[in-house]
Amino acid sequence: MSRLFFADMNAFFASCEQQERPELRGKPMIVVPYANMETTCAIAASYEAKALGIKTGTRVKAARKVCPQLEVVEARPQVYLDYHTALLDVLNAHFVSIQVLSVDEMACRISCLHTTTEAETRLARQVKADIYHRLGEGLHCSVGIGPNVFLAKVAGDRQKPCGLTVWSNEDLPDALFDLQLLDLPGIANRMLLRLEAHGIRTVRQLYEADSLALKRAWGRGRSALVLDAPGQPGGRLRAIYRAAV
């Protein structure tokens, strides 16, 4: 029975810039595709900027209204690729199977040597320490561990930045029921409205919905991926993910 380790580098582009340029640390800053363009949007925001409501997609002009002292930095893709490569080196030292999902997200299959929650937690802490020492103190990694990639990702989102959440099979599905629908990847505002229109307003209701109800909620031309977690007596643990179309 395999388990998945999900590594999510928090505010990755912004954190790379803060690591490379110590004068940016602790300051609200955003990364943009092109410098000196007030109409462009942020492609990353530091946690200091996020605390002010500035996030990915915020236009520079609007962000400056919120924070006049905002630091605006032009993106440097090669720098981020170098940090990505260093991150892979760290993960390769601990895992045999790694799925690269994006420049800042990786899913790793945990060895059968780590069979308890305590062992998985020790592994995660060691990996996080190695990332800290290899990439630098400005880079923070949130880790989630669960029965599949989807659930490990959701677990990793529970504590940010720099968090660690381990969900055993015994924790599920109850651990999901404290979440909001918008906490699940693949559900945004439009999908939330569609689900609510079909009487699905909680994660518990989503979990308990049958296939016909889900098909109605997704709508024509949409699809759902049902991910199984083994070890659930009486049926499957179903994590519903709306596939983008």
LOGU-272356 format. One line per 5 residues: number of its first residue (from 1); for each residue x, y, z of C-alpha. Coordinates in steps of 0.1 Angstrom, whole numbers. Example, Ala and Ser with C-alpha at 12.3 -4.5 7.8 and 13.67 -1.06 7.14 Angstrom:
residues 2
1> 123:-45:78  137:-11:71;
END
This chain:
residues 245
1> 0:0:0  18:31:-13  18:65:4  25:99:-12  47:128:0;
6> 37:161:-16  62:189:-15  49:225:-22  74:253:-23  56:283:-8;
11> 55:315:-28  83:300:-48  94:327:-73  91:354:-46  110:333:-21;
16> 138:326:-46  142:364:-51  142:370:-13  168:343:-9  190:358:-37;
21> 185:393:-25  185:396:14  174:432:12  140:420:0  134:397:30;
26> 106:407:52  92:431:27  61:430:6  72:422:-30  59:408:-62;
31> 74:391:-92  62:403:-126  69:392:-162  82:425:-173  96:455:-153;
36> 83:490:-157  48:480:-167  21:491:-144  -5:472:-164  11:438:-159;
41> 1:413:-132  20:397:-104  30:361:-111  41:356:-75  38:375:-43;
46> 57:372:-10  39:363:21  43:399:33  25:410:2  -2:383:6;
51> -9:396:41  -20:429:25  -43:411:0  -18:412:-29  -17:379:-47;
56> -9:363:-80  -29:380:-107  -31:414:-89  -22:442:-113  9:462:-104;
61> -10:495:-103  -36:481:-80  -9:465:-58  9:499:-54  -23:515:-42;
66> -25:490:-15  12:492:-7  31:522:-21  64:508:-8  59:475:-26;
71> 90:460:-42  84:450:-79  109:425:-93  112:413:-128  111:375:-132;
76> 143:355:-137  132:321:-150  167:306:-149  171:314:-112  139:296:-105;
81> 150:266:-126  183:264:-107  164:262:-74  140:237:-89  169:215:-99;
86> 185:218:-64  151:208:-49  150:177:-71  185:168:-59  173:169:-23;
91> 142:148:-31  162:123:-52  183:116:-21  151:104:-2  128:90:-28;
96> 130:67:-58  99:78:-76  92:115:-80  64:130:-101  71:166:-111;
101> 38:184:-112  51:219:-117  83:240:-110  73:241:-73  52:210:-67;
106> 64:174:-66  47:142:-55  70:114:-42  62:78:-34  72:69:1;
111> 93:38:6  79:8:25  106:14:51  84:42:65  53:23:76;
116> 40:44:105  29:80:110  58:86:132  83:73:106  66:94:79;
121> 68:125:101  105:119:108  111:115:70  92:147:62  111:167:89;
126> 145:154:75  135:164:40  124:198:51  157:203:69  177:192:39;
131> 158:217:17  165:244:42  202:237:42  205:232:4  183:259:-9;
136> 186:285:19  166:299:47  144:320:24  129:290:8  100:273:27;
141> 83:240:19  49:228:30  46:190:31  15:168:30  14:131:33;
146> -16:110:23  -29:79:5  -28:95:-30  -15:127:-47  -48:146:-44;
151> -51:140:-7  -15:146:0  -18:179:-18  -49:189:2  -30:179:34;
156> -1:201:25  -24:231:20  -35:228:57  -5:246:71  12:272:51;
161> 39:284:50  64:257:59  38:233:73  36:196:77  4:175:78;
166> 3:137:78  -31:120:71  -32:83:79  -59:61:64  -75:62:99;
171> -77:100:97  -98:98:66  -124:107:56  -131:126:88  -101:150:83;
176> -118:162:51  -150:172:67  -135:202:85  -126:217:51  -146:241:29;
181> -153:231:-7  -130:259:-19  -102:242:0  -102:214:-26  -81:218:-57;
186> -102:221:-88  -131:238:-70  -133:276:-76  -161:301:-73  -180:290:-105;
191> -178:253:-96  -189:262:-60  -220:278:-73  -228:248:-95  -223:224:-66;
196> -245:245:-42  -272:246:-69  -273:208:-67  -275:207:-29  -238:201:-23;
201> -226:226:2  -201:208:23  -172:184:17  -192:157:36  -220:161:11;
206> -195:159:-18  -180:128:-3  -214:111:1  -228:121:-33  -233:93:-57;
211> -220:92:-93  -253:104:-108  -254:134:-85  -218:143:-93  -224:141:-130;
216> -254:164:-127  -233:189:-107  -203:188:-130  -225:194:-160  -223:183:-196;
221> -188:182:-210  -172:180:-176  -156:151:-159  -146:139:-125  -117:119:-114;
226> -123:96:-85  -92:88:-65  -92:58:-42  -74:54:-9  -69:18:1;
231> -77:5:35  -112:20:39  -136:-6:53  -170:-6:37  -161:12:5;
236> -137:36:-12  -124:68:1  -134:92:-27  -117:124:-33  -134:143:-61;
241> -114:164:-85  -129:183:-113  -108:179:-144  -103:212:-162  -120:214:-196;
END
